[in-house]
Amino acid sequence: LQLKVQAARHVLVMWRNIFFGLLLGLIILQLLDVVVHVATKQVEVVRIVGSVLVILWAIALAVMTCAGKTLPWKASVAACVLIMLIYLVLNIVFLAEFGPMNEGRPRIPLFGFVLLTLGLAACGGTVHVKDEVQGIKEVKEVVPPQTIGGEV
């Protein structure tokens, strides 16, 4: 039984590490996007607002997780979808205003940043959900409820 408890805790720690790694990657990606805009003197307010929104969402998820507070499964997925939809709409608004070309060249960095952001956010939301739904469920199935306490 003790070995099963340790294995279940190891799985939870692994999922949390992956989750925080994805959030960190998301934050770094957005900061890089903002820095590139500022450094090249192409401050695109709509895109920077989208990046800041994603950064704030990722920080909020990390802080909540560190504090041991998580949203219910449906709320977590809904928040992820809502933030990514707003981010995507802001980038579409930018493209509608300025077009898909920048000085005659396609905006490949924009598409790269947007696709990476959507991918990292989707993975981060999935890991968050797996941690809460699968990881905790596994621990509760392996360990009698009275032994879990506040240790997990």
PATI-366262 format. One record per atom (N, C-alpha, C, O, CB): residue in one letter; x negated, y, z. Coordinates in Angstrom, 1 decimal. Each point is the difference from the previous one (the first is absolute). Glycine has a CB too. Layout:
N
A, X, Y, Z
...
% end
This chain:
152
L, -0.8, -1.2, 0.0
L, 0.8, 1.2, 0.0
L, -0.9, 1.3, 0.0
L, 0.3, 0.9, -0.7
L, 1.5, -2.2, 1.9
Q, -2.8, 1.3, -0.4
Q, -0.9, 1.1, 0.1
Q, -0.6, 0.3, -1.4
Q, -0.2, 1.2, -0.4
Q, -0.3, -1.7, 2.8
L, 0.1, -0.5, -3.1
L, -0.6, 0.1, -1.3
L, 1.0, 0.6, -1.0
L, -0.4, 0.9, -0.8
L, -1.1, -2.9, 1.2
K, 2.8, 1.6, -0.3
K, 1.0, 0.6, -0.9
K, 0.2, 1.5, 0.3
K, 0.2, 0.8, -0.9
K, 0.9, -3.1, 0.8
V, -1.1, 2.6, 1.4
V, 0.1, 1.4, 0.4
V, -1.1, 0.8, -0.6
V, 0.2, 1.1, -0.5
V, 1.0, -1.7, 2.6
Q, -2.4, 0.2, -1.9
Q, -1.2, 0.7, -0.6
Q, 0.1, 0.1, -1.5
Q, -0.3, 1.1, -0.5
Q, -1.1, -1.9, 2.4
A, 1.8, -0.2, -2.6
A, 0.2, 0.0, -1.4
A, 1.1, 1.1, -0.4
A, -0.2, 0.7, -0.9
A, -0.6, -3.1, 0.7
A, 1.9, 2.4, 0.9
A, 1.0, 1.0, -0.3
A, -0.5, 1.4, 0.3
A, 0.3, 0.9, -0.8
A, 1.5, -2.6, 1.4
R, -2.5, 1.9, 0.4
R, -0.5, 1.3, 0.3
R, -1.0, 0.4, -1.1
R, -0.1, 1.2, -0.4
R, 0.4, -1.5, 2.9
H, -1.1, -0.6, -2.9
H, -1.0, 0.3, -1.1
H, 0.7, 0.4, -1.3
H, -0.5, 0.9, -0.6
H, -1.1, -2.6, 1.6
V, 2.7, 1.1, -1.3
V, 0.8, 0.3, -1.2
V, 0.5, 1.5, 0.2
V, 0.0, 0.7, -1.0
V, 0.7, -3.2, 0.6
L, -0.2, 2.8, 1.6
L, 0.5, 1.4, 0.2
L, -1.1, 1.0, -0.2
L, 0.2, 1.0, -0.6
L, 1.5, -1.9, 2.2
V, -2.9, 0.6, -1.0
V, -1.1, 0.9, -0.1
V, -0.4, 0.2, -1.5
V, -0.3, 1.1, -0.4
V, -0.5, -1.8, 2.8
M, 0.8, -0.4, -3.1
M, -0.4, 0.0, -1.4
M, 1.0, 0.9, -0.8
M, -0.5, 0.8, -0.8
M, -0.5, -3.1, 1.0
W, 2.3, 2.1, 0.0
W, 1.0, 0.8, -0.7
W, -0.2, 1.5, 0.4
W, 0.2, 0.9, -0.9
W, 1.4, -2.9, 0.8
R, -1.8, 2.3, 1.3
R, -0.2, 1.4, 0.5
R, -1.2, 0.6, -0.7
R, 0.0, 1.2, -0.4
R, 1.1, -1.7, 2.6
N, -2.2, -0.2, -2.3
N, -1.2, 0.5, -0.6
N, 0.2, 0.3, -1.5
N, -0.4, 1.0, -0.5
N, -1.0, -2.3, 2.1
I, 2.1, 0.4, -2.3
I, 0.3, 0.2, -1.4
I, 0.9, 1.2, -0.1
I, -0.2, 0.9, -0.9
I, 0.0, -3.4, 0.4
F, 1.2, 2.6, 1.4
F, 1.0, 1.2, 0.0
F, -0.8, 1.3, 0.1
F, 0.2, 0.9, -0.7
F, 1.6, -2.4, 1.7
F, -2.7, 1.5, 0.0
F, -0.7, 1.3, 0.3
F, -1.0, 0.3, -1.2
F, -0.2, 1.1, -0.3
F, 0.4, -1.5, 2.8
G, -0.8, -0.7, -3.1
G, -0.9, 0.2, -1.1
G, 0.8, 0.6, -1.2
G, -0.5, 0.9, -0.7
G, -0.9, -2.8, 1.5
L, 2.6, 1.4, -1.1
L, 0.8, 0.5, -1.1
L, 0.4, 1.5, 0.3
L, 0.0, 0.8, -0.9
L, 0.9, -3.1, 0.4
L, -0.5, 2.6, 1.8
L, 0.3, 1.4, 0.3
L, -1.2, 0.9, -0.2
L, 0.1, 1.1, -0.5
L, 1.7, -1.9, 2.1
L, -2.9, 0.3, -1.1
L, -1.3, 0.8, -0.1
L, -0.3, 0.3, -1.5
L, -0.3, 1.1, -0.4
L, -0.5, -2.1, 2.6
G, 0.9, -0.1, -3.0
G, -0.2, 0.2, -1.5
G, 1.0, 0.9, -0.6
G, -0.4, 0.8, -0.9
G, -0.5, -3.1, 0.9
L, 2.1, 2.3, 0.4
L, 1.0, 0.9, -0.5
L, -0.3, 1.5, 0.4
L, 0.1, 0.9, -0.8
L, 1.6, -2.7, 1.0
I, -2.1, 2.0, 1.0
I, -0.4, 1.3, 0.5
I, -1.2, 0.6, -0.7
I, 0.0, 1.1, -0.5
I, 0.9, -1.7, 2.7
I, -1.9, -0.3, -2.4
I, -1.2, 0.4, -0.7
I, 0.3, 0.4, -1.5
I, -0.5, 0.9, -0.5
I, -0.9, -2.4, 2.1
L, 2.2, 0.6, -2.2
L, 0.4, 0.3, -1.4
L, 0.7, 1.3, -0.1
L, -0.3, 0.8, -1.0
L, 0.5, -3.3, 0.6
Q, 0.7, 2.8, 1.3
Q, 0.7, 1.3, -0.1
Q, -0.9, 1.2, 0.3
Q, 0.1, 1.0, -0.7
Q, 2.0, -2.2, 1.4
L, -3.0, 1.0, 0.3
L, -0.9, 1.1, 0.2
L, -1.0, 0.3, -1.2
L, -0.3, 1.1, -0.3
L, 0.4, -1.7, 2.8
L, -0.5, -0.5, -3.1
L, -0.8, 0.1, -1.2
L, 0.7, 0.7, -1.1
L, -0.6, 0.9, -0.7
L, -0.6, -3.0, 1.3
D, 2.5, 1.8, -0.8
D, 0.8, 0.7, -1.0
D, 0.0, 1.5, 0.3
D, -0.1, 0.8, -0.9
D, 1.5, -2.9, 0.6
V, -1.1, 2.5, 1.5
V, 0.1, 1.4, 0.4
V, -1.4, 0.6, -0.2
V, -0.1, 1.2, -0.5
V, 1.9, -1.7, 2.2
V, -2.9, -0.1, -1.3
V, -1.3, 0.6, -0.1
V, -0.4, 0.2, -1.5
V, -0.6, 1.0, -0.3
V, -0.1, -2.2, 2.4
V, 1.1, 0.2, -2.9
V, -0.3, 0.2, -1.5
V, 0.7, 1.2, -0.5
V, -0.5, 0.7, -0.8
V, 0.2, -3.2, 0.6
H, 1.6, 2.7, 0.6
H, 0.8, 1.1, -0.5
H, -0.7, 1.3, 0.4
H, -0.1, 1.0, -0.8
H, 2.2, -2.3, 0.9
V, -2.5, 1.4, 1.2
V, -0.6, 1.2, 0.5
V, -1.3, 0.3, -0.6
V, -0.4, 1.1, -0.4
V, 1.6, -1.4, 2.6
A, -2.1, -0.8, -2.3
A, -1.3, 0.2, -0.5
A, 0.0, 0.4, -1.5
A, -0.9, 0.7, -0.4
A, 0.1, -2.5, 2.0
T, 1.8, 1.3, -2.4
T, 0.0, 0.4, -1.4
T, 0.8, 1.2, -0.3
T, 0.3, 0.4, -1.1
T, -0.5, -2.8, 0.6
K, 0.6, 3.1, 1.6
K, 0.9, 1.2, -0.1
K, 1.2, -0.2, -0.8
K, 0.5, 0.8, -0.7
K, -2.6, 0.5, 0.9
Q, 2.7, -2.5, 0.0
Q, 1.3, -0.4, -0.6
Q, 1.0, -0.3, 1.1
Q, 0.5, -1.1, 0.1
Q, -1.6, 0.2, -2.2
V, 1.3, 1.9, 3.0
V, 0.9, -0.3, 1.1
V, 1.5, -0.1, -0.5
V, 0.6, 1.0, -0.4
V, -2.2, 0.3, 1.9
E, 2.0, -2.5, -1.5
E, 1.4, -0.3, -0.5
E, 0.8, -0.3, 1.3
E, 0.0, -1.1, 0.5
E, -0.8, 0.1, -2.7
V, 1.6, 2.1, 2.6
V, 0.7, -0.1, 1.2
V, 0.9, -1.1, 0.2
V, 0.1, -0.7, 1.0
V, -0.2, 3.1, -1.0
V, 0.9, -2.7, -1.1
V, 0.9, -1.1, 0.1
V, -0.7, -1.4, 0.3
V, 0.5, -0.8, 0.8
V, 1.0, 2.0, -2.5
R, -2.6, -1.4, 1.1
R, -0.7, -1.3, 0.2
R, -0.6, 0.0, 1.4
R, -0.1, -1.0, 0.6
R, -0.4, 0.8, -3.1
I, -0.1, 1.4, 2.9
I, -0.6, 0.0, 1.4
I, 1.1, -0.2, 1.0
I, -0.3, -0.6, 1.0
I, -1.5, 2.2, -1.9
V, 3.0, -1.0, 0.7
V, 1.1, -0.3, 1.0
V, 0.3, -1.5, 0.1
V, 0.2, -0.5, 1.1
V, 0.7, 2.8, -1.6
G, -0.9, -2.9, -0.7
G, 0.2, -1.5, 0.0
G, -1.0, -0.7, 0.8
G, 0.3, -1.0, 0.7
G, 0.8, 1.2, -2.9
S, -2.4, 0.2, 2.0
S, -1.1, -0.7, 0.7
S, 0.1, 0.2, 1.5
S, -0.2, -0.9, 0.8
S, -1.2, 1.2, -2.8
V, 1.7, 1.0, 2.4
V, 0.1, 0.3, 1.4
V, 1.2, -0.8, 0.6
V, -0.2, -0.5, 1.2
V, -0.7, 2.8, -1.6
L, 2.0, -2.5, -0.3
L, 1.1, -0.8, 0.5
L, -0.4, -1.4, 0.2
L, 0.3, -0.6, 1.1
L, 1.2, 2.1, -2.3
V, -2.3, -2.1, 0.3
V, -0.4, -1.4, 0.1
V, -1.0, -0.1, 1.2
V, 0.1, -1.0, 0.8
V, 0.2, 0.6, -3.3
I, -1.2, 1.4, 2.7
I, -0.9, -0.1, 1.1
I, 0.7, 0.1, 1.3
I, -0.3, -0.8, 0.9
I, -1.4, 1.9, -2.3
L, 2.7, -0.2, 1.5
L, 0.7, 0.1, 1.3
L, 0.8, -1.3, 0.3
L, 0.1, -0.4, 1.2
L, 0.1, 2.9, -1.6
W, 0.4, -3.1, -0.6
W, 0.7, -1.3, 0.2
W, -1.0, -1.1, 0.4
W, 0.4, -0.7, 0.9
W, 1.3, 1.4, -2.7
A, -2.8, -0.8, 1.2
A, -1.0, -1.0, 0.4
A, -0.5, 0.2, 1.4
A, -0.2, -1.0, 0.8
A, -0.5, 0.8, -3.2
I, 0.4, 1.4, 2.8
I, -0.4, 0.3, 1.3
I, 1.1, -0.3, 1.0
I, -0.3, -0.6, 1.1
I, -1.2, 2.4, -1.9
A, 2.7, -1.5, 0.5
A, 1.2, -0.3, 0.9
A, 0.1, -1.5, 0.2
A, 0.2, -0.4, 1.1
A, 1.0, 2.5, -1.9
L, -1.4, -2.9, -0.3
L, 0.1, -1.4, 0.1
L, -1.1, -0.5, 0.9
L, 0.2, -0.9, 0.9
L, 0.8, 0.7, -3.1
A, -2.2, 0.7, 2.0
A, -1.2, -0.5, 0.8
A, 0.2, 0.4, 1.5
A, -0.2, -0.9, 0.9
A, -1.3, 1.2, -2.9
V, 2.0, 0.9, 2.3
V, 0.2, 0.4, 1.4
V, 1.1, -0.8, 0.6
V, -0.2, -0.5, 1.2
V, -0.6, 2.8, -1.7
M, 1.9, -2.5, -0.2
M, 1.0, -0.9, 0.6
M, -0.4, -1.4, 0.3
M, 0.3, -0.6, 1.0
M, 1.3, 2.0, -2.3
T, -2.4, -2.0, 0.3
T, -0.5, -1.3, 0.2
T, -0.9, -0.1, 1.2
T, 0.0, -0.9, 0.8
T, 0.2, 0.5, -3.3
C, -1.1, 1.4, 2.6
C, -1.0, 0.0, 1.1
C, 0.8, 0.1, 1.4
C, -0.5, -0.5, 1.0
C, -1.3, 1.6, -2.5
A, 2.9, -0.3, 1.5
A, 0.8, 0.2, 1.2
A, 0.9, -1.2, 0.3
A, 0.7, -0.1, 1.0
A, -0.8, 2.5, -1.4
G, 0.1, -3.4, -0.5
G, 0.8, -1.2, 0.2
G, 1.4, 0.2, -0.4
G, 0.9, -0.8, 0.3
G, -2.4, 0.1, 1.5
K, 1.8, 1.8, -2.5
K, 1.4, 0.3, -0.4
K, 0.1, -0.2, -1.5
K, -0.8, 0.6, -0.8
K, 1.1, 1.1, 2.7
T, 0.7, -2.4, -2.3
T, 0.1, -0.2, -1.5
T, 1.5, 0.2, -0.3
T, 0.9, -0.2, 0.8
T, -2.9, -1.4, -0.9
L, 2.2, 1.9, -1.1
L, 1.4, 0.1, -0.5
L, 0.6, -1.4, -0.3
L, -0.8, -0.9, -0.2
L, 0.2, 3.2, -0.8
P, 1.9, -2.4, 1.1
P, 0.6, -1.3, -0.4
P, -0.4, -0.3, -1.5
P, -0.3, 1.0, -0.8
P, 2.2, -0.7, 2.5
W, -1.8, -1.5, -2.1
W, -0.4, -0.4, -1.4
W, 0.6, 0.8, -1.1
W, -0.7, 0.6, -0.8
W, 0.5, -2.9, 1.7
K, 1.6, 2.5, -0.8
K, 0.6, 0.8, -1.1
K, -0.4, 1.4, 0.0
K, -0.2, 0.6, -1.0
K, 2.1, -2.1, 1.2
A, -2.0, 2.1, 1.0
A, -0.5, 1.4, 0.1
A, -1.4, 0.2, -0.5
A, -0.3, 1.0, -0.7
A, 1.9, -0.7, 2.6
S, -2.4, -1.3, -1.6
S, -1.4, 0.1, -0.5
S, -0.1, 0.0, -1.5
S, -0.7, 0.8, -0.6
S, -0.1, -1.9, 2.7
V, 1.5, 0.2, -2.7
V, 0.0, -0.1, -1.5
V, 0.7, 1.2, -0.6
V, -0.5, 0.5, -1.0
V, 0.6, -3.0, 1.2
A, 1.0, 3.0, 0.4
A, 0.7, 1.2, -0.5
A, -0.9, 1.2, 0.1
A, 0.0, 0.8, -1.0
A, 2.2, -1.8, 1.7
A, -3.0, 1.1, 0.4
A, -0.9, 1.2, 0.1
A, -1.1, -0.1, -1.1
A, -0.3, 1.0, -0.6
A, 0.8, -0.9, 3.1
C, -1.0, -1.3, -2.7
C, -1.1, -0.1, -1.0
C, 0.6, 0.3, -1.4
C, -0.6, 0.7, -0.8
C, -0.5, -2.5, 2.2
V, 2.2, 1.3, -1.7
V, 0.7, 0.2, -1.3
V, 0.3, 1.5, -0.2
V, -0.3, 0.6, -1.1
V, 1.3, -2.9, 1.1
L, -0.5, 2.9, 1.0
L, 0.4, 1.5, 0.0
L, -1.3, 0.8, -0.3
L, 0.1, 0.9, -0.8
L, 1.9, -1.3, 2.4
I, -3.0, 0.2, -0.8
I, -1.2, 0.8, -0.1
I, -0.6, -0.2, -1.4
I, -0.4, 1.0, -0.7
I, -0.1, -1.2, 3.2
M, 0.4, -1.0, -3.0
M, -0.5, -0.3, -1.3
M, 0.8, 0.6, -1.1
M, -0.5, 0.5, -1.1
M, -0.5, -2.6, 2.0
L, 2.4, 2.1, -0.8
L, 0.8, 0.6, -1.0
L, -0.2, 1.6, 0.0
L, -0.1, 0.5, -1.1
L, 1.8, -2.3, 1.5
I, -1.8, 2.4, 0.8
I, -0.3, 1.4, 0.0
I, -1.3, 0.3, -0.7
I, -0.1, 1.0, -0.7
I, 1.4, -0.7, 2.9
Y, -2.3, -1.1, -1.8
Y, -1.4, 0.2, -0.6
Y, 0.1, -0.1, -1.5
Y, -0.6, 0.8, -0.8
Y, -0.5, -1.7, 2.9
L, 1.8, -0.2, -2.6
L, 0.1, -0.2, -1.4
L, 0.8, 1.1, -0.7
L, -0.4, 0.5, -1.1
L, 0.3, -3.0, 1.5
V, 1.2, 3.0, 0.2
V, 0.8, 1.1, -0.6
V, -0.9, 1.3, -0.1
V, 0.1, 0.7, -1.0
V, 2.0, -1.7, 2.0
L, -2.9, 1.3, 0.1
L, -0.8, 1.1, -0.1
L, -1.0, -0.1, -1.1
L, -0.3, 1.0, -0.7
L, 0.5, -0.7, 3.2
N, -0.8, -1.4, -2.8
N, -0.9, -0.2, -1.1
N, 0.7, 0.1, -1.3
N, -0.6, 0.5, -1.0
N, -0.9, -1.9, 2.5
I, 2.7, 0.9, -1.6
I, 0.8, 0.1, -1.2
I, 0.3, 1.5, -0.3
I, -0.1, 0.4, -1.2
I, 1.1, -2.8, 1.5
V, -0.6, 3.1, 0.7
V, 0.2, 1.4, -0.1
V, -1.2, 0.7, -0.6
V, 0.1, 0.9, -0.9
V, 1.5, -0.9, 2.8
F, -2.8, -0.3, -1.3
F, -1.2, 0.5, -0.5
F, -0.2, -0.3, -1.5
F, -0.4, 0.9, -0.8
F, -0.6, -1.1, 3.1
L, 1.2, -1.0, -2.7
L, -0.2, -0.4, -1.4
L, 1.0, 0.7, -0.9
L, -0.3, 0.4, -1.1
L, -0.6, -2.6, 1.9
A, 2.1, 2.4, -0.3
A, 1.1, 0.7, -0.8
A, -0.4, 1.4, -0.2
A, 0.2, 0.6, -1.0
A, 1.5, -2.1, 1.9
E, -2.4, 2.1, 0.1
E, -0.4, 1.4, -0.1
E, -1.3, 0.2, -0.8
E, 0.0, 1.0, -0.8
E, 1.1, -0.6, 3.0
F, -2.0, -1.2, -2.0
F, -1.4, 0.2, -0.6
F, -0.3, -1.0, -1.1
F, -1.0, 0.2, -0.8
F, 0.3, 0.7, 2.9
G, 1.5, -2.0, -2.3
G, -0.2, -0.9, -1.0
G, -1.0, -1.1, 0.4
G, -0.7, 0.1, 0.9
G, 1.2, 1.6, -2.6
P, -0.5, -2.8, 0.9
P, -0.9, -1.1, 0.3
P, -1.5, 0.2, -0.5
P, -0.8, -0.9, 0.2
P, 2.8, -0.6, -0.4
M, -2.2, 2.6, -0.4
M, -1.4, 0.3, -0.5
M, -0.6, 1.2, 0.7
M, 0.7, 0.9, 0.4
M, -0.1, -1.8, -2.6
N, -1.9, 0.8, 2.4
N, -0.7, 1.1, 0.7
N, -1.2, 0.4, -0.9
N, -0.9, -0.8, -0.2
N, 1.5, 0.0, 2.5
E, -0.5, 2.0, -3.0
E, -0.9, 0.4, -0.9
E, -0.3, -1.0, -1.1
E, -1.1, -0.2, -0.4
E, 0.0, 1.6, 2.2
G, 2.2, -1.9, -2.3
G, -0.1, -1.0, -1.2
G, -0.3, -1.4, 0.4
G, 0.0, -0.9, -0.9
G, -0.7, 2.8, -0.4
R, 0.5, -2.2, 2.6
R, -0.3, -1.3, 0.4
R, 1.1, -0.6, 0.9
R, 0.6, 0.8, 0.8
R, -3.1, -0.3, -0.9
P, 2.8, -1.8, 0.1
P, 1.0, -0.5, 0.9
P, -0.4, 0.1, 1.4
P, -1.2, 0.0, 0.4
P, 1.9, -1.6, -2.2
R, 0.3, 1.8, 2.7
R, -0.2, 0.2, 1.4
R, -0.2, -1.4, 0.7
R, 0.7, -0.4, 0.8
R, 0.6, 2.5, -0.8
I, -2.4, -2.8, -0.4
I, -0.3, -1.3, 0.5
I, -0.2, 0.0, 1.5
I, 0.5, -0.9, 0.7
I, -1.5, 0.3, -2.9
P, 0.3, 1.6, 2.8
P, -0.2, 0.0, 1.4
P, 1.4, 0.0, 0.7
P, 0.2, -0.6, 1.1
P, -2.5, 1.7, -1.4
L, 3.2, -0.2, -0.2
L, 1.3, 0.1, 0.6
L, 0.7, -1.4, 0.1
L, 0.5, -0.4, 1.0
L, -0.3, 2.8, -1.8
F, -0.2, -3.0, -0.4
F, 0.7, -1.4, 0.0
F, -0.7, -1.0, 0.9
F, 0.6, -0.8, 0.6
F, 0.1, 1.3, -3.0
G, -2.0, -0.4, 2.4
G, -0.8, -0.9, 0.9
G, 0.3, 0.3, 1.5
G, 0.3, -1.0, 0.7
G, -2.1, 0.9, -2.4
F, 1.8, 1.3, 2.1
F, 0.3, 0.4, 1.4
F, 1.5, -0.5, 0.3
F, 0.2, -0.5, 1.1
F, -1.8, 2.5, -1.2
V, 2.5, -1.7, -0.8
V, 1.4, -0.4, 0.3
V, 0.2, -1.5, 0.1
V, 0.6, -0.5, 0.9
V, 0.1, 2.6, -2.1
L, -1.3, -2.8, 0.3
L, 0.2, -1.5, 0.0
L, -0.7, -0.6, 1.2
L, 0.5, -0.9, 0.7
L, -0.4, 0.9, -3.2
L, -1.3, 0.5, 2.8
L, -0.7, -0.5, 1.2
L, 0.8, 0.3, 1.3
L, 0.1, -0.8, 0.9
L, -2.3, 1.1, -2.1
T, 2.7, 0.9, 1.3
T, 0.8, 0.4, 1.1
T, 1.2, -0.9, 0.2
T, 0.3, -0.5, 1.1
T, -1.1, 2.9, -1.4
L, 1.5, -2.6, -0.8
L, 1.2, -0.8, 0.1
L, -0.3, -1.5, 0.4
L, 0.7, -0.6, 0.8
L, 0.4, 2.1, -2.6
G, -2.2, -2.0, 1.2
G, -0.5, -1.3, 0.4
G, -0.4, -0.2, 1.4
G, 0.4, -0.9, 0.7
G, -1.1, 0.7, -3.0
L, -0.1, 1.2, 2.8
L, -0.5, -0.1, 1.4
L, 1.2, 0.2, 0.9
L, 0.1, -0.7, 1.1
L, -2.3, 1.6, -1.7
A, 3.1, 0.0, 0.3
A, 1.2, 0.2, 0.9
A, 0.9, -1.2, 0.0
A, 0.5, -0.4, 1.1
A, -0.6, 2.8, -1.6
A, 0.3, -3.1, -0.6
A, 0.8, -1.2, 0.0
A, -0.6, -1.1, 0.8
A, 0.6, -0.7, 0.7
A, 0.2, 1.4, -3.0
C, -2.1, -0.8, 2.1
C, -0.8, -1.1, 0.8
C, 0.0, 0.4, 1.5
C, 0.2, -0.9, 0.8
C, -1.6, 0.4, -2.8
G, 1.2, 1.7, 2.3
G, 0.0, 0.4, 1.4
G, 1.4, -0.2, 0.6
G, 0.1, -0.5, 1.2
G, -1.8, 2.2, -1.7
G, 2.8, -1.4, -0.2
G, 1.3, -0.3, 0.5
G, 0.3, -1.4, 0.2
G, 0.6, -0.4, 1.0
G, 0.1, 2.4, -2.1
T, -1.2, -2.8, 0.2
T, 0.1, -1.5, 0.0
T, -0.7, -0.6, 1.2
T, 0.5, -0.8, 0.8
T, -0.2, 0.8, -3.3
V, -1.6, 0.5, 2.7
V, -0.7, -0.6, 1.2
V, 0.6, 0.4, 1.3
V, 0.1, -0.7, 0.9
V, -2.2, 0.9, -2.3
H, 2.6, 1.1, 1.4
H, 0.7, 0.5, 1.2
H, 1.2, -0.9, 0.3
H, 0.2, -0.4, 1.2
H, -1.0, 2.7, -1.6
V, 1.6, -2.6, -0.6
V, 1.1, -0.9, 0.2
V, -0.4, -1.4, 0.4
V, 0.6, -0.5, 0.9
V, 0.7, 1.9, -2.6
K, -2.3, -1.9, 1.0
K, -0.4, -1.4, 0.4
K, -0.5, 0.0, 1.4
K, 0.3, -1.0, 0.7
K, -0.9, 0.6, -3.1
D, -0.1, 1.4, 2.8
D, -0.5, 0.0, 1.4
D, 1.2, -0.1, 1.0
D, -0.1, -0.7, 0.9
D, -1.9, 2.1, -1.7
E, 3.0, -0.6, 0.5
E, 1.1, 0.1, 1.0
E, 0.9, -1.2, -0.1
E, 0.5, -0.6, 1.0
E, -0.6, 3.0, -1.1
V, 0.5, -2.8, -1.2
V, 0.9, -1.1, -0.2
V, -0.6, -1.3, 0.2
V, 0.5, -0.9, 0.7
V, 0.8, 2.4, -2.2
Q, -2.4, -1.8, 0.8
Q, -0.6, -1.3, 0.0
Q, -0.9, -0.2, 1.1
Q, 0.1, -1.1, 0.7
Q, 0.1, 1.1, -3.1
G, -1.1, 0.9, 2.7
G, -1.0, -0.2, 1.0
G, 0.6, -0.1, 1.4
G, -0.3, -1.0, 0.7
G, -1.3, 2.3, -2.1
I, 2.5, -0.4, 1.8
I, 0.6, -0.1, 1.3
I, 0.9, -1.2, 0.1
I, 0.0, -0.7, 1.0
I, -0.1, 3.2, -0.8
K, 0.8, -2.8, -1.3
K, 0.8, -1.2, 0.0
K, -0.8, -1.3, 0.2
K, 0.4, -0.9, 0.8
K, 1.2, 2.1, -2.3
E, -2.8, -1.3, 0.9
E, -0.8, -1.1, 0.1
E, -0.5, -0.1, 1.5
E, 0.0, -1.1, 0.5
E, -0.8, 1.3, -2.9
V, 0.4, 0.9, 3.0
V, -0.4, -0.1, 1.4
V, 1.1, -0.5, 0.9
V, -0.2, -0.8, 0.9
V, -1.5, 2.7, -1.3
K, 2.9, -1.4, 0.2
K, 1.1, -0.3, 0.8
K, 0.4, -1.5, -0.2
K, 0.5, -0.6, 0.9
K, 0.3, 2.9, -1.0
E, -1.0, -2.8, -1.1
E, 0.3, -1.4, -0.2
E, -1.1, -0.9, 0.6
E, 0.4, -1.1, 0.5
E, 0.7, 1.7, -2.6
V, -2.3, -0.2, 2.2
V, -1.1, -0.8, 0.5
V, 0.0, 0.1, 1.5
V, -0.3, -1.0, 0.7
V, -1.0, 1.3, -2.8
V, 1.5, 0.9, 2.7
V, -0.1, 0.2, 1.4
V, 1.4, 0.2, 0.6
V, 0.8, 0.7, -0.5
V, -3.1, 0.3, 0.1
P, 2.5, -1.7, 1.5
P, 1.3, 0.3, 0.7
P, 0.1, 1.4, 0.3
P, -0.9, 0.7, 0.4
P, 0.9, -3.0, 0.6
P, 1.2, 2.9, -1.1
P, 0.2, 1.5, 0.1
P, -0.5, 0.5, 1.4
P, -0.5, 1.1, 0.0
P, 2.5, -1.3, -1.5
Q, -1.9, -0.5, 2.5
Q, -0.4, 0.5, 1.3
Q, -1.5, 0.2, 0.1
Q, -0.5, 0.7, 0.9
Q, 2.5, -1.8, 0.2
T, -2.8, 0.4, -2.0
T, -1.5, 0.2, 0.1
T, -0.5, 1.1, -0.9
T, -1.2, 0.3, 0.1
T, 1.1, -2.7, 0.4
I, 0.9, 3.0, -1.3
I, -0.4, 1.0, -1.0
I, -0.3, 1.3, 0.8
I, -1.1, 0.6, -0.2
I, 2.4, -1.7, -1.7
G, -0.3, 1.6, 2.6
G, -0.2, 1.2, 0.8
G, -0.5, 1.1, -0.9
G, 0.4, 0.2, -1.1
G, -0.9, -1.6, 3.1
G, -0.4, 2.2, -1.4
G, -0.6, 1.1, -0.8
G, -1.3, -0.3, -0.6
G, -0.7, 1.0, -0.5
G, 1.9, 0.5, 2.0
E, -1.6, -2.7, -1.6
E, -1.3, -0.3, -0.5
E, -0.1, 0.0, -1.5
E, -1.1, 0.2, -0.5
E, 0.7, -1.6, 2.5
V, 1.4, 1.1, -2.7
V, 0.0, 0.0, -1.4
V, 0.0, 1.3, -0.7
V, 0.0, 0.2, -1.2
V, 1.1, -2.4, 1.3
% end
